[in-house]
Amino acid sequence: MASRRVSLAQTARASSPRRAIASRRVREANVRRARARSVKDSEADATVSSVERDDSLLANAERAVNERLIASAVAVIDYLYAGRSYARFHALETVARVPYFSFMSVLHLYETFGWWRRADYLKVHFAETMNEYHHLLIMESLGGAELWRDRFFAQHVAVAYYWICVAQYLVSPRWAYNLLEQVESHAYATYDKFLEANEEVLKKTPAPRVAVAYYTKGDLYLFDEFQTGEKGARRPKIDNLYDVFVNVRNDEAEHMKTMEFCQRPGNGLRSPSSKQALFAMSGECGDEVCETEIEEDLAGRSCEGLVDCVVNFGTGSVSTYDPNDASASAR
């Protein structure tokens, strides 16, 4: 196994030291590519109801700031982990799960103050956290965390990243979601290139036990809960290490699509289990009552960022969302 790891690490293609993350146009191409690879992409009618992405001056400024942050981080990672794919992947996965902790921390704070009740956001973000956690375990099993300096760097970057995401989410959830979308876009592109460059070697390498256990064994409830772009249950096939990285890449595509959706004005993210429950309820309470309950669940006492929450607190104003109105936006 050790010799296979060395062989695979040597054949991996390292990114150039100064290559920045893709521009906005390339990121959007990654989103489209991820959707094309998805077996059952059903964003229009599955667990998310969508309107167009916010293209305001402020939103574009937020994306520009995030592009510079990600470009700087990727340049450093490319330099430190050149030619060491598994160590690089371990660093990426250590950092990738942190924003979901940040989002949940702020959402819990808002709930404590009675400003924001969006249980499905907490549910989906927790499921995404657990998915990234298992990605991290997979990279550790492949030797990505063997060097102390690699662990030290990744852990300290993760701490700083946590507070950056908390600050962004407090100011503007859209800003924080875009930052993570760019991170997930980079992760997707990285794994996709790795698969193309090392397909033959990966298919000859056995899958780690932790990957087989996560993707094919046990309770897959949390795995299903972050599949917000899928109509049916996604059941991966794991026969070798190539299959493992295909599924890790596809997981990143799911995260990327969810983060892209969460930036849209008037969004109404629902977890797959909540969507199923709403369908089941429609036969018991009648469409009119259920639609009212959906509306209250998505829009009631909702705000977008700390400033909006402070302004609306105690005034009776709430953000509204109509899943049947394509022009709906939080107001």
KOLMI-865542 format. One record per residue (C-alpha): residue number from 1; x, y, z. Coordinates in Angstrom, 3 decimals. Layout:
<atom><i>NUM</i><east>X</east><north>Y</north><up>Z</up></atom>
...
! end
This chain:
<atom><i>1</i><east>0.000</east><north>0.000</north><up>0.000</up></atom>
<atom><i>2</i><east>2.842</east><north>2.399</north><up>0.884</up></atom>
<atom><i>3</i><east>4.517</east><north>1.863</north><up>-2.494</up></atom>
<atom><i>4</i><east>1.234</east><north>2.504</north><up>-4.266</up></atom>
<atom><i>5</i><east>0.834</east><north>5.770</north><up>-2.374</up></atom>
<atom><i>6</i><east>4.327</east><north>6.882</north><up>-3.387</up></atom>
<atom><i>7</i><east>3.726</east><north>5.927</north><up>-7.005</up></atom>
<atom><i>8</i><east>0.431</east><north>7.771</north><up>-7.092</up></atom>
<atom><i>9</i><east>1.859</east><north>10.881</north><up>-5.450</up></atom>
<atom><i>10</i><east>4.687</east><north>10.989</north><up>-7.968</up></atom>
<atom><i>11</i><east>2.359</east><north>10.727</north><up>-10.951</up></atom>
<atom><i>12</i><east>-0.019</east><north>13.428</north><up>-9.746</up></atom>
<atom><i>13</i><east>0.151</east><north>16.682</north><up>-11.640</up></atom>
<atom><i>14</i><east>0.933</east><north>19.637</north><up>-9.445</up></atom>
<atom><i>15</i><east>-0.559</east><north>23.024</north><up>-10.144</up></atom>
<atom><i>16</i><east>1.839</east><north>25.863</north><up>-10.954</up></atom>
<atom><i>17</i><east>2.912</east><north>27.845</north><up>-7.876</up></atom>
<atom><i>18</i><east>1.234</east><north>31.061</north><up>-8.907</up></atom>
<atom><i>19</i><east>-1.936</east><north>29.773</north><up>-10.522</up></atom>
<atom><i>20</i><east>-4.905</east><north>31.606</north><up>-9.031</up></atom>
<atom><i>21</i><east>-8.378</east><north>30.176</north><up>-8.721</up></atom>
<atom><i>22</i><east>-10.589</east><north>30.526</north><up>-11.768</up></atom>
<atom><i>23</i><east>-12.237</east><north>33.812</north><up>-12.528</up></atom>
<atom><i>24</i><east>-15.947</east><north>34.253</north><up>-12.088</up></atom>
<atom><i>25</i><east>-16.551</east><north>33.031</north><up>-15.649</up></atom>
<atom><i>26</i><east>-14.568</east><north>29.847</north><up>-15.060</up></atom>
<atom><i>27</i><east>-16.264</east><north>29.258</north><up>-11.700</up></atom>
<atom><i>28</i><east>-19.653</east><north>29.453</north><up>-13.348</up></atom>
<atom><i>29</i><east>-18.400</east><north>27.011</north><up>-15.976</up></atom>
<atom><i>30</i><east>-17.449</east><north>24.667</north><up>-13.130</up></atom>
<atom><i>31</i><east>-20.992</east><north>24.929</north><up>-11.787</up></atom>
<atom><i>32</i><east>-22.417</east><north>24.046</north><up>-15.191</up></atom>
<atom><i>33</i><east>-19.946</east><north>21.205</north><up>-15.571</up></atom>
<atom><i>34</i><east>-20.842</east><north>19.847</north><up>-12.138</up></atom>
<atom><i>35</i><east>-24.515</east><north>19.900</north><up>-13.022</up></atom>
<atom><i>36</i><east>-23.841</east><north>18.124</north><up>-16.305</up></atom>
<atom><i>37</i><east>-21.983</east><north>15.350</north><up>-14.482</up></atom>
<atom><i>38</i><east>-24.767</east><north>14.927</north><up>-11.925</up></atom>
<atom><i>39</i><east>-26.867</east><north>11.877</north><up>-12.747</up></atom>
<atom><i>40</i><east>-30.137</east><north>13.500</north><up>-11.761</up></atom>
<atom><i>41</i><east>-29.809</east><north>17.226</north><up>-11.508</up></atom>
<atom><i>42</i><east>-33.223</east><north>18.608</north><up>-10.516</up></atom>
<atom><i>43</i><east>-32.574</east><north>22.003</north><up>-9.045</up></atom>
<atom><i>44</i><east>-35.729</east><north>23.416</north><up>-10.637</up></atom>
<atom><i>45</i><east>-38.183</east><north>21.188</north><up>-8.777</up></atom>
<atom><i>46</i><east>-36.419</east><north>19.203</north><up>-6.076</up></atom>
<atom><i>47</i><east>-35.356</east><north>20.573</north><up>-2.718</up></atom>
<atom><i>48</i><east>-34.637</east><north>24.141</north><up>-3.756</up></atom>
<atom><i>49</i><east>-36.822</east><north>26.809</north><up>-5.281</up></atom>
<atom><i>50</i><east>-34.751</east><north>29.269</north><up>-7.244</up></atom>
<atom><i>51</i><east>-34.653</east><north>32.738</north><up>-8.692</up></atom>
<atom><i>52</i><east>-31.790</east><north>34.418</north><up>-10.504</up></atom>
<atom><i>53</i><east>-28.517</east><north>35.164</north><up>-8.719</up></atom>
<atom><i>54</i><east>-28.205</east><north>38.640</north><up>-7.270</up></atom>
<atom><i>55</i><east>-26.196</east><north>40.712</north><up>-9.730</up></atom>
<atom><i>56</i><east>-26.263</east><north>43.981</north><up>-7.812</up></atom>
<atom><i>57</i><east>-23.215</east><north>46.209</north><up>-7.439</up></atom>
<atom><i>58</i><east>-22.736</east><north>45.109</north><up>-3.813</up></atom>
<atom><i>59</i><east>-23.012</east><north>41.418</north><up>-4.676</up></atom>
<atom><i>60</i><east>-20.442</east><north>41.803</north><up>-7.443</up></atom>
<atom><i>61</i><east>-18.123</east><north>43.621</north><up>-5.034</up></atom>
<atom><i>62</i><east>-18.461</east><north>40.765</north><up>-2.530</up></atom>
<atom><i>63</i><east>-17.573</east><north>38.240</north><up>-5.202</up></atom>
<atom><i>64</i><east>-14.551</east><north>40.298</north><up>-6.268</up></atom>
<atom><i>65</i><east>-13.227</east><north>40.425</north><up>-2.695</up></atom>
<atom><i>66</i><east>-13.700</east><north>36.670</north><up>-2.361</up></atom>
<atom><i>67</i><east>-11.860</east><north>36.050</north><up>-5.621</up></atom>
<atom><i>68</i><east>-8.807</east><north>37.842</north><up>-4.262</up></atom>
<atom><i>69</i><east>-8.957</east><north>35.974</north><up>-0.956</up></atom>
<atom><i>70</i><east>-9.197</east><north>32.602</north><up>-2.673</up></atom>
<atom><i>71</i><east>-6.516</east><north>33.444</north><up>-5.236</up></atom>
<atom><i>72</i><east>-4.069</east><north>34.308</north><up>-2.453</up></atom>
<atom><i>73</i><east>-4.876</east><north>31.154</north><up>-0.487</up></atom>
<atom><i>74</i><east>-4.588</east><north>28.892</north><up>-3.529</up></atom>
<atom><i>75</i><east>-1.236</east><north>30.408</north><up>-4.512</up></atom>
<atom><i>76</i><east>0.147</east><north>29.580</north><up>-1.058</up></atom>
<atom><i>77</i><east>-1.302</east><north>26.051</north><up>-1.080</up></atom>
<atom><i>78</i><east>0.037</east><north>25.381</north><up>-4.577</up></atom>
<atom><i>79</i><east>3.507</east><north>26.427</north><up>-3.434</up></atom>
<atom><i>80</i><east>3.508</east><north>24.461</north><up>-0.161</up></atom>
<atom><i>81</i><east>1.977</east><north>21.266</north><up>-1.548</up></atom>
<atom><i>82</i><east>3.475</east><north>21.138</north><up>-5.037</up></atom>
<atom><i>83</i><east>3.718</east><north>17.493</north><up>-6.137</up></atom>
<atom><i>84</i><east>2.066</east><north>16.203</north><up>-2.932</up></atom>
<atom><i>85</i><east>-1.543</east><north>15.558</north><up>-3.863</up></atom>
<atom><i>86</i><east>-2.745</east><north>13.794</north><up>-0.716</up></atom>
<atom><i>87</i><east>-1.224</east><north>16.382</north><up>1.611</up></atom>
<atom><i>88</i><east>-2.867</east><north>19.087</north><up>-0.493</up></atom>
<atom><i>89</i><east>-6.231</east><north>17.316</north><up>-0.352</up></atom>
<atom><i>90</i><east>-5.916</east><north>16.956</north><up>3.414</up></atom>
<atom><i>91</i><east>-5.329</east><north>20.697</north><up>3.740</up></atom>
<atom><i>92</i><east>-8.287</east><north>21.473</north><up>1.469</up></atom>
<atom><i>93</i><east>-10.627</east><north>19.216</north><up>3.435</up></atom>
<atom><i>94</i><east>-9.436</east><north>20.567</north><up>6.788</up></atom>
<atom><i>95</i><east>-10.367</east><north>24.044</north><up>5.626</up></atom>
<atom><i>96</i><east>-13.470</east><north>23.105</north><up>3.614</up></atom>
<atom><i>97</i><east>-15.561</east><north>21.945</north><up>6.574</up></atom>
<atom><i>98</i><east>-14.942</east><north>25.091</north><up>8.635</up></atom>
<atom><i>99</i><east>-17.439</east><north>27.473</north><up>6.931</up></atom>
<atom><i>100</i><east>-20.351</east><north>25.196</north><up>7.781</up></atom>
<atom><i>101</i><east>-19.392</east><north>25.472</north><up>11.458</up></atom>
<atom><i>102</i><east>-19.334</east><north>29.248</north><up>11.022</up></atom>
<atom><i>103</i><east>-22.767</east><north>29.326</north><up>9.398</up></atom>
<atom><i>104</i><east>-24.290</east><north>27.157</north><up>12.119</up></atom>
<atom><i>105</i><east>-22.722</east><north>29.274</north><up>14.864</up></atom>
<atom><i>106</i><east>-24.304</east><north>32.447</north><up>13.492</up></atom>
<atom><i>107</i><east>-27.642</east><north>30.746</north><up>12.810</up></atom>
<atom><i>108</i><east>-27.750</east><north>29.463</north><up>16.398</up></atom>
<atom><i>109</i><east>-26.961</east><north>32.971</north><up>17.627</up></atom>
<atom><i>110</i><east>-29.820</east><north>34.402</north><up>15.568</up></atom>
<atom><i>111</i><east>-32.206</east><north>31.744</north><up>16.847</up></atom>
<atom><i>112</i><east>-31.222</east><north>32.560</north><up>20.418</up></atom>
<atom><i>113</i><east>-32.161</east><north>36.195</north><up>19.824</up></atom>
<atom><i>114</i><east>-35.336</east><north>35.182</north><up>18.019</up></atom>
<atom><i>115</i><east>-34.236</east><north>36.864</north><up>14.811</up></atom>
<atom><i>116</i><east>-34.033</east><north>33.952</north><up>12.411</up></atom>
<atom><i>117</i><east>-35.581</east><north>30.496</north><up>12.343</up></atom>
<atom><i>118</i><east>-34.369</east><north>28.382</north><up>9.440</up></atom>
<atom><i>119</i><east>-34.054</east><north>24.845</north><up>10.708</up></atom>
<atom><i>120</i><east>-33.432</east><north>23.399</north><up>7.257</up></atom>
<atom><i>121</i><east>-30.337</east><north>25.551</north><up>6.814</up></atom>
<atom><i>122</i><east>-28.919</east><north>24.122</north><up>10.036</up></atom>
<atom><i>123</i><east>-29.796</east><north>20.594</north><up>8.957</up></atom>
<atom><i>124</i><east>-28.238</east><north>20.874</north><up>5.505</up></atom>
<atom><i>125</i><east>-25.114</east><north>22.666</north><up>6.755</up></atom>
<atom><i>126</i><east>-24.570</east><north>20.023</north><up>9.452</up></atom>
<atom><i>127</i><east>-24.899</east><north>17.260</north><up>6.855</up></atom>
<atom><i>128</i><east>-22.374</east><north>19.093</north><up>4.679</up></atom>
<atom><i>129</i><east>-20.007</east><north>19.338</north><up>7.633</up></atom>
<atom><i>130</i><east>-20.183</east><north>15.593</north><up>8.235</up></atom>
<atom><i>131</i><east>-19.559</east><north>14.938</north><up>4.559</up></atom>
<atom><i>132</i><east>-16.416</east><north>17.080</north><up>4.592</up></atom>
<atom><i>133</i><east>-15.370</east><north>15.361</north><up>7.828</up></atom>
<atom><i>134</i><east>-15.413</east><north>11.994</north><up>6.075</up></atom>
<atom><i>135</i><east>-13.467</east><north>13.449</north><up>3.172</up></atom>
<atom><i>136</i><east>-10.865</east><north>14.447</north><up>5.756</up></atom>
<atom><i>137</i><east>-10.778</east><north>10.924</north><up>7.193</up></atom>
<atom><i>138</i><east>-10.257</east><north>9.525</north><up>3.701</up></atom>
<atom><i>139</i><east>-7.306</east><north>11.835</north><up>3.050</up></atom>
<atom><i>140</i><east>-5.801</east><north>10.949</north><up>6.426</up></atom>
<atom><i>141</i><east>-6.075</east><north>7.242</north><up>5.587</up></atom>
<atom><i>142</i><east>-4.117</east><north>7.925</north><up>2.387</up></atom>
<atom><i>143</i><east>-1.264</east><north>9.550</north><up>4.307</up></atom>
<atom><i>144</i><east>-2.156</east><north>13.174</north><up>3.727</up></atom>
<atom><i>145</i><east>-1.593</east><north>14.147</north><up>7.364</up></atom>
<atom><i>146</i><east>1.690</east><north>12.391</north><up>8.024</up></atom>
<atom><i>147</i><east>3.847</east><north>15.531</north><up>8.324</up></atom>
<atom><i>148</i><east>3.476</east><north>17.766</north><up>11.378</up></atom>
<atom><i>149</i><east>4.050</east><north>20.943</north><up>9.385</up></atom>
<atom><i>150</i><east>1.194</east><north>20.068</north><up>7.028</up></atom>
<atom><i>151</i><east>-1.201</east><north>19.548</north><up>9.926</up></atom>
<atom><i>152</i><east>0.024</east><north>22.724</north><up>11.631</up></atom>
<atom><i>153</i><east>-0.524</east><north>24.861</north><up>8.537</up></atom>
<atom><i>154</i><east>-3.968</east><north>23.452</north><up>7.717</up></atom>
<atom><i>155</i><east>-5.263</east><north>23.727</north><up>11.286</up></atom>
<atom><i>156</i><east>-4.159</east><north>27.324</north><up>11.761</up></atom>
<atom><i>157</i><east>-5.557</east><north>28.385</north><up>8.409</up></atom>
<atom><i>158</i><east>-8.824</east><north>26.721</north><up>9.414</up></atom>
<atom><i>159</i><east>-9.014</east><north>28.773</north><up>12.625</up></atom>
<atom><i>160</i><east>-8.514</east><north>32.028</north><up>10.724</up></atom>
<atom><i>161</i><east>-10.966</east><north>30.917</north><up>8.047</up></atom>
<atom><i>162</i><east>-13.618</east><north>30.204</north><up>10.682</up></atom>
<atom><i>163</i><east>-13.623</east><north>33.790</north><up>11.929</up></atom>
<atom><i>164</i><east>-13.535</east><north>35.225</north><up>8.411</up></atom>
<atom><i>165</i><east>-16.655</east><north>33.225</north><up>7.576</up></atom>
<atom><i>166</i><east>-18.366</east><north>34.227</north><up>10.837</up></atom>
<atom><i>167</i><east>-17.726</east><north>37.905</north><up>10.095</up></atom>
<atom><i>168</i><east>-18.941</east><north>37.578</north><up>6.523</up></atom>
<atom><i>169</i><east>-22.060</east><north>35.659</north><up>7.523</up></atom>
<atom><i>170</i><east>-22.916</east><north>38.222</north><up>10.182</up></atom>
<atom><i>171</i><east>-22.655</east><north>41.028</north><up>7.653</up></atom>
<atom><i>172</i><east>-24.093</east><north>39.240</north><up>4.615</up></atom>
<atom><i>173</i><east>-24.870</east><north>35.515</north><up>4.262</up></atom>
<atom><i>174</i><east>-24.674</east><north>35.939</north><up>0.502</up></atom>
<atom><i>175</i><east>-21.054</east><north>37.065</north><up>0.858</up></atom>
<atom><i>176</i><east>-20.122</east><north>34.050</north><up>2.975</up></atom>
<atom><i>177</i><east>-21.946</east><north>31.608</north><up>0.718</up></atom>
<atom><i>178</i><east>-20.116</east><north>32.980</north><up>-2.297</up></atom>
<atom><i>179</i><east>-16.755</east><north>32.535</north><up>-0.581</up></atom>
<atom><i>180</i><east>-17.546</east><north>28.888</north><up>0.055</up></atom>
<atom><i>181</i><east>-18.887</east><north>28.418</north><up>-3.462</up></atom>
<atom><i>182</i><east>-15.504</east><north>29.547</north><up>-4.772</up></atom>
<atom><i>183</i><east>-13.711</east><north>27.169</north><up>-2.393</up></atom>
<atom><i>184</i><east>-15.914</east><north>24.260</north><up>-3.480</up></atom>
<atom><i>185</i><east>-15.446</east><north>25.216</north><up>-7.135</up></atom>
<atom><i>186</i><east>-11.682</east><north>25.044</north><up>-6.688</up></atom>
<atom><i>187</i><east>-11.993</east><north>21.693</north><up>-4.881</up></atom>
<atom><i>188</i><east>-14.183</east><north>20.277</north><up>-7.649</up></atom>
<atom><i>189</i><east>-11.741</east><north>21.370</north><up>-10.365</up></atom>
<atom><i>190</i><east>-8.780</east><north>20.017</north><up>-8.367</up></atom>
<atom><i>191</i><east>-10.300</east><north>16.554</north><up>-7.917</up></atom>
<atom><i>192</i><east>-11.490</east><north>16.461</north><up>-11.523</up></atom>
<atom><i>193</i><east>-7.983</east><north>17.152</north><up>-12.847</up></atom>
<atom><i>194</i><east>-6.526</east><north>14.598</north><up>-10.440</up></atom>
<atom><i>195</i><east>-8.932</east><north>11.934</north><up>-11.713</up></atom>
<atom><i>196</i><east>-8.100</east><north>12.660</north><up>-15.345</up></atom>
<atom><i>197</i><east>-4.355</east><north>12.583</north><up>-14.701</up></atom>
<atom><i>198</i><east>-4.281</east><north>9.425</north><up>-12.576</up></atom>
<atom><i>199</i><east>-7.204</east><north>7.281</north><up>-13.732</up></atom>
<atom><i>200</i><east>-5.189</east><north>4.155</north><up>-14.484</up></atom>
<atom><i>201</i><east>-3.278</east><north>4.143</north><up>-11.197</up></atom>
<atom><i>202</i><east>-6.352</east><north>4.974</north><up>-9.116</up></atom>
<atom><i>203</i><east>-8.377</east><north>2.124</north><up>-10.616</up></atom>
<atom><i>204</i><east>-5.671</east><north>-0.335</north><up>-9.550</up></atom>
<atom><i>205</i><east>-5.604</east><north>0.935</north><up>-5.955</up></atom>
<atom><i>206</i><east>-8.015</east><north>-0.443</north><up>-3.318</up></atom>
<atom><i>207</i><east>-10.462</east><north>1.919</north><up>-1.670</up></atom>
<atom><i>208</i><east>-9.782</east><north>2.859</north><up>1.982</up></atom>
<atom><i>209</i><east>-12.083</east><north>1.184</north><up>4.491</up></atom>
<atom><i>210</i><east>-13.333</east><north>4.498</north><up>5.801</up></atom>
<atom><i>211</i><east>-14.553</east><north>5.414</north><up>2.311</up></atom>
<atom><i>212</i><east>-16.329</east><north>2.096</north><up>1.800</up></atom>
<atom><i>213</i><east>-17.977</east><north>2.390</north><up>5.212</up></atom>
<atom><i>214</i><east>-19.133</east><north>5.964</north><up>4.643</up></atom>
<atom><i>215</i><east>-20.458</east><north>5.642</north><up>1.106</up></atom>
<atom><i>216</i><east>-21.943</east><north>2.140</north><up>1.171</up></atom>
<atom><i>217</i><east>-22.571</east><north>1.015</north><up>4.758</up></atom>
<atom><i>218</i><east>-24.626</east><north>2.085</north><up>7.737</up></atom>
<atom><i>219</i><east>-27.159</east><north>4.894</north><up>8.041</up></atom>
<atom><i>220</i><east>-27.001</east><north>7.232</north><up>5.037</up></atom>
<atom><i>221</i><east>-29.481</east><north>9.780</north><up>6.421</up></atom>
<atom><i>222</i><east>-26.928</east><north>12.586</north><up>6.740</up></atom>
<atom><i>223</i><east>-25.435</east><north>11.696</north><up>3.366</up></atom>
<atom><i>224</i><east>-28.868</east><north>12.104</north><up>1.787</up></atom>
<atom><i>225</i><east>-29.542</east><north>15.398</north><up>3.583</up></atom>
<atom><i>226</i><east>-27.000</east><north>17.432</north><up>1.632</up></atom>
<atom><i>227</i><east>-28.096</east><north>16.103</north><up>-1.781</up></atom>
<atom><i>228</i><east>-30.179</east><north>19.213</north><up>-2.430</up></atom>
<atom><i>229</i><east>-29.829</east><north>18.947</north><up>-6.194</up></atom>
<atom><i>230</i><east>-30.898</east><north>15.314</north><up>-6.506</up></atom>
<atom><i>231</i><east>-34.406</east><north>13.924</north><up>-7.047</up></atom>
<atom><i>232</i><east>-33.761</east><north>10.430</north><up>-5.771</up></atom>
<atom><i>233</i><east>-31.352</east><north>8.818</north><up>-3.351</up></atom>
<atom><i>234</i><east>-27.739</east><north>8.841</north><up>-4.503</up></atom>
<atom><i>235</i><east>-26.047</east><north>5.505</north><up>-3.843</up></atom>
<atom><i>236</i><east>-22.337</east><north>5.531</north><up>-4.760</up></atom>
<atom><i>237</i><east>-20.402</east><north>2.537</north><up>-6.048</up></atom>
<atom><i>238</i><east>-16.997</east><north>2.020</north><up>-4.430</up></atom>
<atom><i>239</i><east>-14.791</east><north>-0.619</north><up>-6.058</up></atom>
<atom><i>240</i><east>-11.438</east><north>1.163</north><up>-6.006</up></atom>
<atom><i>241</i><east>-9.728</east><north>4.451</north><up>-5.187</up></atom>
<atom><i>242</i><east>-10.886</east><north>5.970</north><up>-8.462</up></atom>
<atom><i>243</i><east>-14.517</east><north>5.517</north><up>-7.374</up></atom>
<atom><i>244</i><east>-13.692</east><north>7.164</north><up>-4.060</up></atom>
<atom><i>245</i><east>-12.352</east><north>10.309</north><up>-5.700</up></atom>
<atom><i>246</i><east>-15.227</east><north>10.382</north><up>-8.183</up></atom>
<atom><i>247</i><east>-17.646</east><north>10.518</north><up>-5.265</up></atom>
<atom><i>248</i><east>-15.577</east><north>13.064</north><up>-3.357</up></atom>
<atom><i>249</i><east>-15.596</east><north>15.239</north><up>-6.469</up></atom>
<atom><i>250</i><east>-19.350</east><north>14.781</north><up>-6.898</up></atom>
<atom><i>251</i><east>-19.883</east><north>15.708</north><up>-3.247</up></atom>
<atom><i>252</i><east>-18.072</east><north>18.976</north><up>-3.892</up></atom>
<atom><i>253</i><east>-20.367</east><north>19.561</north><up>-6.864</up></atom>
<atom><i>254</i><east>-23.404</east><north>19.180</north><up>-4.595</up></atom>
<atom><i>255</i><east>-21.952</east><north>21.659</north><up>-2.100</up></atom>
<atom><i>256</i><east>-21.118</east><north>24.066</north><up>-4.902</up></atom>
<atom><i>257</i><east>-24.668</east><north>23.989</north><up>-6.270</up></atom>
<atom><i>258</i><east>-26.163</east><north>24.484</north><up>-2.812</up></atom>
<atom><i>259</i><east>-23.900</east><north>27.444</north><up>-2.047</up></atom>
<atom><i>260</i><east>-24.702</east><north>29.002</north><up>-5.414</up></atom>
<atom><i>261</i><east>-28.426</east><north>28.681</north><up>-4.696</up></atom>
<atom><i>262</i><east>-28.141</east><north>30.123</north><up>-1.177</up></atom>
<atom><i>263</i><east>-26.848</east><north>33.405</north><up>-2.625</up></atom>
<atom><i>264</i><east>-30.005</east><north>34.028</north><up>-4.620</up></atom>
<atom><i>265</i><east>-32.465</east><north>36.608</north><up>-3.296</up></atom>
<atom><i>266</i><east>-35.604</east><north>35.121</north><up>-1.771</up></atom>
<atom><i>267</i><east>-34.087</east><north>31.654</north><up>-1.532</up></atom>
<atom><i>268</i><east>-35.898</east><north>28.862</north><up>0.280</up></atom>
<atom><i>269</i><east>-33.510</east><north>25.989</north><up>0.959</up></atom>
<atom><i>270</i><east>-35.156</east><north>22.776</north><up>2.125</up></atom>
<atom><i>271</i><east>-33.479</east><north>19.514</north><up>3.060</up></atom>
<atom><i>272</i><east>-34.587</east><north>16.366</north><up>1.185</up></atom>
<atom><i>273</i><east>-36.304</east><north>14.928</north><up>4.272</up></atom>
<atom><i>274</i><east>-38.251</east><north>18.148</north><up>4.834</up></atom>
<atom><i>275</i><east>-39.312</east><north>18.158</north><up>1.195</up></atom>
<atom><i>276</i><east>-40.610</east><north>14.605</north><up>1.542</up></atom>
<atom><i>277</i><east>-42.460</east><north>15.520</north><up>4.724</up></atom>
<atom><i>278</i><east>-44.166</east><north>18.461</north><up>3.017</up></atom>
<atom><i>279</i><east>-45.316</east><north>16.218</north><up>0.191</up></atom>
<atom><i>280</i><east>-46.667</east><north>13.708</north><up>2.697</up></atom>
<atom><i>281</i><east>-48.506</east><north>16.442</north><up>4.589</up></atom>
<atom><i>282</i><east>-50.156</east><north>17.758</north><up>1.424</up></atom>
<atom><i>283</i><east>-52.425</east><north>14.729</north><up>1.333</up></atom>
<atom><i>284</i><east>-53.535</east><north>15.235</north><up>4.927</up></atom>
<atom><i>285</i><east>-54.000</east><north>18.953</north><up>5.447</up></atom>
<atom><i>286</i><east>-54.915</east><north>20.127</north><up>1.960</up></atom>
<atom><i>287</i><east>-52.821</east><north>22.148</north><up>-0.448</up></atom>
<atom><i>288</i><east>-54.004</east><north>25.536</north><up>0.831</up></atom>
<atom><i>289</i><east>-53.059</east><north>24.881</north><up>4.460</up></atom>
<atom><i>290</i><east>-49.759</east><north>23.273</north><up>3.579</up></atom>
<atom><i>291</i><east>-48.760</east><north>26.138</north><up>1.306</up></atom>
<atom><i>292</i><east>-49.410</east><north>28.514</north><up>4.198</up></atom>
<atom><i>293</i><east>-47.221</east><north>26.447</north><up>6.483</up></atom>
<atom><i>294</i><east>-44.447</east><north>26.334</north><up>3.893</up></atom>
<atom><i>295</i><east>-44.606</east><north>30.093</north><up>3.508</up></atom>
<atom><i>296</i><east>-44.387</east><north>30.643</north><up>7.265</up></atom>
<atom><i>297</i><east>-41.524</east><north>28.185</north><up>7.607</up></atom>
<atom><i>298</i><east>-39.449</east><north>29.816</north><up>4.870</up></atom>
<atom><i>299</i><east>-40.168</east><north>33.470</north><up>5.494</up></atom>
<atom><i>300</i><east>-41.381</east><north>33.936</north><up>9.041</up></atom>
<atom><i>301</i><east>-39.176</east><north>36.145</north><up>11.189</up></atom>
<atom><i>302</i><east>-36.350</east><north>35.945</north><up>8.676</up></atom>
<atom><i>303</i><east>-33.609</east><north>38.421</north><up>7.944</up></atom>
<atom><i>304</i><east>-30.502</east><north>38.597</north><up>5.795</up></atom>
<atom><i>305</i><east>-27.429</east><north>39.506</north><up>7.826</up></atom>
<atom><i>306</i><east>-26.888</east><north>41.323</north><up>11.105</up></atom>
<atom><i>307</i><east>-27.764</east><north>44.793</north><up>9.829</up></atom>
<atom><i>308</i><east>-31.074</east><north>43.601</north><up>8.398</up></atom>
<atom><i>309</i><east>-31.894</east><north>41.705</north><up>11.593</up></atom>
<atom><i>310</i><east>-31.239</east><north>44.760</north><up>13.779</up></atom>
<atom><i>311</i><east>-33.325</east><north>47.033</north><up>11.545</up></atom>
<atom><i>312</i><east>-36.291</east><north>44.656</north><up>11.424</up></atom>
<atom><i>313</i><east>-36.197</east><north>43.481</north><up>15.042</up></atom>
<atom><i>314</i><east>-39.277</east><north>44.618</north><up>16.894</up></atom>
<atom><i>315</i><east>-40.833</east><north>46.342</north><up>13.884</up></atom>
<atom><i>316</i><east>-42.900</east><north>43.436</north><up>12.648</up></atom>
<atom><i>317</i><east>-41.102</east><north>43.481</north><up>9.309</up></atom>
<atom><i>318</i><east>-40.043</east><north>40.132</north><up>7.898</up></atom>
<atom><i>319</i><east>-38.425</east><north>38.896</north><up>4.739</up></atom>
<atom><i>320</i><east>-40.981</east><north>37.360</north><up>2.401</up></atom>
<atom><i>321</i><east>-40.614</east><north>34.551</north><up>-0.067</up></atom>
<atom><i>322</i><east>-43.094</east><north>33.209</north><up>-2.602</up></atom>
<atom><i>323</i><east>-41.949</east><north>29.882</north><up>-4.098</up></atom>
<atom><i>324</i><east>-44.297</east><north>30.463</north><up>-7.040</up></atom>
<atom><i>325</i><east>-42.968</east><north>33.947</north><up>-7.823</up></atom>
<atom><i>326</i><east>-39.738</east><north>33.886</north><up>-9.831</up></atom>
<atom><i>327</i><east>-39.167</east><north>37.549</north><up>-9.041</up></atom>
<atom><i>328</i><east>-39.414</east><north>37.092</north><up>-5.283</up></atom>
<atom><i>329</i><east>-36.629</east><north>38.564</north><up>-3.237</up></atom>
<atom><i>330</i><east>-35.913</east><north>39.106</north><up>0.434</up></atom>
<atom><i>331</i><east>-37.169</east><north>42.493</north><up>1.457</up></atom>
! end
